[in-house]
Amino acid sequence: MTQREEILARAFVDVADTLVADFDVVDFLTVLAMRCVELFELSEAALLLADPQRGLQVAASSSHEMYVLELFEVQHEDGPSVDCYRLGEPVLCDDLHTALARWPRFARKALDSGWTSAHALPMHLRNDLIGSLNLLRAETGSLPDTDLVAAQALADVATIGILQHRAAEEHRLLAEQLQYALHSRVAVEQAKGVLAEHTGLDMDDAFSALRQYARNHNVGLVVLAHAVVERRIPLAEIRQ
């Protein structure tokens, strides 16, 4: 098995974990974003989910810089992820220099960060559209067709996993579960900021420290985030 095949296999194993009870949705979506970066040789990746009012929110990203960019995109309703969700179909841009008229805010901000191409894929199952997966690269040009097929497959299976988690519930309960994922992300972002401010770590390293501590101590990432924000755990211990 090649390294690429191993990464893809791990990605689908991660997705399969959504079928068990009490999976950590924030950690799962973050792992999926990171797997996409590894698998498709990207610069960054992020997943956006729709809230109950059908507005997009950033649920996971491969880095803090990507999180900020996607938050900017959502706030201004300007970018490939937003268009992908509105249209319910892939939005591919081989060169963001050519998209300055279409996405004046997003394209300029992405280019300033060194990213020159974007591929946004819908997260849907039949008529249920719950968000989009955004893939950014520093190189211009389209992803190979095989990569686009694999990325869409990951997005589709992740969608199935999220929907399956509440398959027996009414649509109202599904909306609550998605809202929980978005609220959980806010708690994690707050914890990252607290840890970064008090330990000198940058935002990405702070998030890595939180995830590692949560896994080492068998505690949910969101539970740990609330404990950090409320100062119920020594920050130095997490940094170590």
C-alpha positions as CSV (number, residue, x, y, z in Angstrom):
1,M,0.0,0.0,0.0
2,T,1.4,3.4,-1.0
3,Q,1.5,6.4,1.4
4,R,-1.3,8.0,-0.4
5,E,-3.5,4.9,-0.1
6,E,-2.7,4.7,3.6
7,I,-3.7,8.3,4.2
8,L,-7.0,7.7,2.3
9,A,-7.6,4.6,4.3
10,R,-7.1,6.5,7.6
11,A,-9.4,9.2,6.3
12,F,-12.3,6.7,5.8
13,V,-11.5,5.1,9.2
14,D,-11.9,8.5,10.8
15,V,-15.2,9.0,8.9
16,A,-16.4,5.6,10.1
17,D,-15.9,6.7,13.7
18,T,-18.9,9.0,13.2
19,L,-21.1,5.9,13.3
20,V,-20.3,5.2,16.9
21,A,-22.1,6.9,19.8
22,D,-20.7,10.1,21.4
23,F,-18.2,10.9,18.7
24,D,-16.5,14.3,19.0
25,V,-17.8,16.2,15.9
26,V,-15.3,19.1,16.2
27,D,-12.3,16.8,16.4
28,F,-13.7,14.6,13.6
29,L,-14.2,17.5,11.2
30,T,-10.8,18.9,12.0
31,V,-9.1,15.6,11.3
32,L,-11.0,15.4,8.0
33,A,-9.7,18.8,7.0
34,M,-6.2,17.8,7.9
35,R,-6.5,14.5,6.0
36,C,-7.6,16.4,2.9
37,V,-4.5,18.6,3.1
38,E,-2.3,15.5,3.4
39,L,-4.1,13.4,0.8
40,F,-4.5,16.0,-2.0
41,E,-1.3,18.0,-1.3
42,L,-3.2,21.2,-0.4
43,S,-2.2,24.3,1.4
44,E,-5.4,24.5,3.5
45,A,-8.9,22.9,3.9
46,A,-12.0,23.8,5.9
47,L,-15.5,22.6,6.4
48,L,-18.5,24.9,6.7
49,L,-21.9,23.8,8.1
50,A,-25.3,25.4,7.8
51,D,-27.0,26.6,11.0
52,P,-30.7,26.3,11.6
53,Q,-31.3,29.6,9.8
54,R,-29.4,28.1,6.7
55,G,-26.5,30.5,7.2
56,L,-23.0,29.0,6.9
57,Q,-20.6,28.8,9.9
58,V,-17.0,27.6,10.0
59,A,-17.0,24.2,11.7
60,A,-13.4,23.1,11.2
61,S,-10.2,24.2,9.5
62,S,-6.7,22.9,8.9
63,S,-5.2,26.0,10.5
64,H,-6.1,29.2,12.4
65,E,-5.2,31.3,9.3
66,M,-7.7,29.2,7.2
67,Y,-10.3,29.6,9.9
68,V,-9.9,33.4,9.8
69,L,-10.2,33.4,6.0
70,E,-13.4,31.3,6.0
71,L,-14.9,33.4,8.7
72,F,-14.2,36.4,6.5
73,E,-15.8,34.7,3.6
74,V,-18.9,33.8,5.6
75,Q,-19.2,37.3,7.1
76,H,-19.0,39.0,3.7
77,E,-21.0,36.2,1.8
78,D,-18.2,36.3,-0.8
79,G,-16.3,33.2,-1.9
80,P,-16.4,29.7,-3.3
81,S,-17.7,28.0,-0.2
82,V,-20.7,30.3,0.0
83,D,-21.4,29.9,-3.8
84,C,-21.0,26.1,-3.5
85,Y,-23.6,26.0,-0.7
86,R,-26.0,28.2,-2.5
87,L,-25.8,26.3,-5.8
88,G,-25.5,22.8,-4.2
89,E,-22.7,21.9,-6.7
90,P,-18.9,22.1,-6.9
91,V,-17.3,25.5,-7.5
92,L,-13.8,25.3,-8.9
93,C,-11.4,28.1,-9.5
94,D,-8.1,27.3,-11.1
95,D,-6.7,30.8,-10.6
96,L,-8.0,33.3,-8.0
97,H,-6.5,36.1,-10.0
98,T,-9.3,35.6,-12.5
99,A,-11.9,35.7,-9.7
100,L,-11.3,39.2,-8.4
101,A,-14.5,40.5,-10.0
102,R,-16.6,37.5,-8.8
103,W,-15.2,37.4,-5.2
104,P,-13.5,40.8,-4.7
105,R,-13.0,40.4,-0.9
106,F,-12.3,36.6,-0.7
107,A,-10.0,36.4,-3.7
108,R,-7.9,39.3,-2.7
109,K,-7.5,38.1,0.9
110,A,-6.7,34.5,-0.2
111,L,-4.1,35.8,-2.7
112,D,-2.5,38.0,-0.1
113,S,-2.1,34.9,2.0
114,G,-0.4,33.0,-0.9
115,W,-3.3,30.8,-2.0
116,T,-4.0,31.0,-5.7
117,S,-6.6,28.3,-6.4
118,A,-9.8,27.1,-4.7
119,H,-12.1,24.1,-4.9
120,A,-15.4,24.0,-3.0
121,L,-17.4,20.8,-2.8
122,P,-20.9,20.4,-1.4
123,M,-21.7,18.3,1.6
124,H,-25.0,16.7,0.7
125,L,-27.0,13.5,0.7
126,R,-29.7,13.5,-1.9
127,N,-31.8,16.6,-1.0
128,D,-30.1,17.3,2.4
129,L,-27.4,19.9,1.9
130,I,-25.6,20.7,5.1
131,G,-22.5,22.6,4.1
132,S,-19.4,22.7,2.0
133,L,-15.8,21.5,1.9
134,N,-13.2,24.2,0.8
135,L,-9.8,23.2,-0.5
136,L,-7.1,25.8,-1.2
137,R,-3.7,25.5,-2.9
138,A,-0.7,27.7,-3.4
139,E,-0.4,26.5,-7.0
140,T,-2.8,27.5,-9.9
141,G,-4.6,24.9,-11.8
142,S,-7.3,22.4,-11.1
143,L,-7.0,19.3,-8.9
144,P,-6.8,16.1,-10.9
145,D,-10.2,14.5,-11.5
146,T,-9.2,11.5,-9.3
147,D,-8.5,13.9,-6.4
148,L,-11.8,15.7,-6.9
149,V,-13.7,12.4,-6.9
150,A,-11.9,11.3,-3.8
151,A,-12.5,14.6,-2.0
152,Q,-16.2,14.6,-2.9
153,A,-16.4,11.0,-1.6
154,L,-14.9,12.1,1.7
155,A,-17.4,15.0,1.9
156,D,-20.3,12.7,1.1
157,V,-19.4,10.0,3.6
158,A,-18.8,12.7,6.3
159,T,-22.3,14.0,5.5
160,I,-23.7,10.6,5.9
161,G,-21.9,10.2,9.2
162,I,-23.3,13.5,10.6
163,L,-26.8,12.7,9.4
164,Q,-26.6,9.1,10.6
165,H,-25.7,10.3,14.1
166,R,-29.3,11.6,14.4
167,A,-31.0,9.4,11.8
168,A,-33.8,8.5,14.1
169,E,-34.5,12.1,15.1
170,E,-36.7,14.6,13.4
171,H,-35.1,17.4,11.2
172,R,-35.4,19.8,14.2
173,L,-33.1,17.6,16.2
174,L,-30.6,17.4,13.4
175,A,-30.6,21.2,13.3
176,E,-29.9,21.2,17.0
177,Q,-27.0,18.8,16.5
178,L,-25.4,21.0,13.8
179,Q,-25.9,24.0,16.0
180,Y,-24.1,22.2,18.9
181,A,-21.2,21.5,16.5
182,L,-21.0,25.2,15.7
183,H,-21.3,26.3,19.4
184,S,-18.6,23.8,20.3
185,R,-16.3,25.3,17.7
186,V,-16.8,28.7,19.4
187,A,-15.8,27.2,22.8
188,V,-12.7,25.6,21.2
189,E,-11.7,29.0,19.6
190,Q,-12.1,30.7,23.0
191,A,-9.9,28.1,24.7
192,K,-7.2,28.4,21.9
193,G,-7.1,32.2,22.6
194,V,-6.8,31.8,26.3
195,L,-4.1,29.2,26.0
196,A,-2.2,31.2,23.4
197,E,-2.4,34.4,25.4
198,H,-1.2,32.9,28.7
199,T,1.5,30.4,27.4
200,G,3.0,32.2,24.4
201,L,1.9,29.5,21.9
202,D,0.6,30.6,18.5
203,M,-3.0,29.7,17.7
204,D,-2.3,26.5,15.7
205,D,0.1,25.2,18.4
206,A,-2.4,26.0,21.1
207,F,-5.0,23.9,19.3
208,S,-2.6,21.0,18.9
209,A,-1.9,21.2,22.6
210,L,-5.6,21.1,23.4
211,R,-6.2,18.1,21.1
212,Q,-3.2,16.2,22.5
213,Y,-4.2,16.8,26.1
214,A,-7.8,15.8,25.4
215,R,-6.7,12.5,23.8
216,N,-4.0,11.8,26.4
217,H,-6.5,12.2,29.3
218,N,-9.5,10.7,27.5
219,V,-11.6,13.8,27.7
220,G,-13.8,15.4,25.1
221,L,-12.2,18.4,23.3
222,V,-15.2,20.6,23.9
223,V,-15.3,19.6,27.6
224,L,-11.6,20.5,27.9
225,A,-12.3,23.8,26.1
226,H,-14.9,24.9,28.6
227,A,-12.5,23.9,31.5
228,V,-9.8,26.1,30.0
229,V,-12.0,29.1,29.5
230,E,-13.3,28.7,33.1
231,R,-9.7,28.3,34.4
232,R,-10.6,24.9,35.9
233,I,-7.3,23.4,34.7
234,P,-3.7,24.6,34.8
235,L,-2.7,26.0,31.4
236,A,0.9,25.1,31.9
237,E,-0.2,21.4,32.2
238,I,-1.8,21.6,28.8
239,R,1.2,23.3,27.3
240,Q,3.4,20.5,28.4
